């Protein structure tokens, strides 16, 4: 159902509030550059520091601004099943095309607890659901066996796989036919070689056309062109994690003049040394002239 280059869009702030003008400009940028779908309120969108009211408002804003031109996948995860359920229900009511739910973090549920968490939400809200496995942030990984069991629920349609393990990707694809999406820009190409259908991307915030073309070329069988784009962007993929995401990508968007690179504590301004390293990569990769 979902494939291509899907942007995990940043949440632009101005004086502590969502900057609706800049958000609208970013959405028009993505649609004109070929982004396949837009995902607000993921990790890159600083969902962890949005209030629930802000999160619901941000999702509704994006849905209204996109106006059905591309799918909108809402980030609605939480370590509380009831909170995730409420956010997912709100996203469906607002008109979202799908929901991305991160593995419950901090409380580190067992595989059975993970299954019951996702099952409860999927059975309560009839919306396509994408699981999100990112153990570097949650402290726990979803086992391929658990993913395969969850894939039997009709509206659990995909997984954003950000474990960094190609073995994990191989096991998931071998066990079930759930749609796998890369959660790591640098691993998108090798994951697609294993059967993934695209990426939920940080880099697409700043190079949407090139990310879209990398994925589209692979799907079309133009492997050499896809590989060429991958290698041209590889230094950027790494630079966007010089510090915790989304610090570098918001800094980059600020350098491009697309947003005010404002972050919410406990995230803070990038270190000067990393700012200059990032600026050099942006120049070398033709993002900045």
Beta strands, then each sheet from edge to edge (+ up, - down):
strand 1: 4-8
strand 2: 13-14
strand 3: 17-18
strand 4: 37-39
strand 5: 71-75
strand 6: 98-102
strand 7: 129-133
strand 8: 156-161
strand 9: 179-182
strand 10: 198-201
sheet 1: 1+ 4+ 5+ 6+ 7+ 8+ 9+ 10+ 1+
sheet 2: 2+ 3-
end
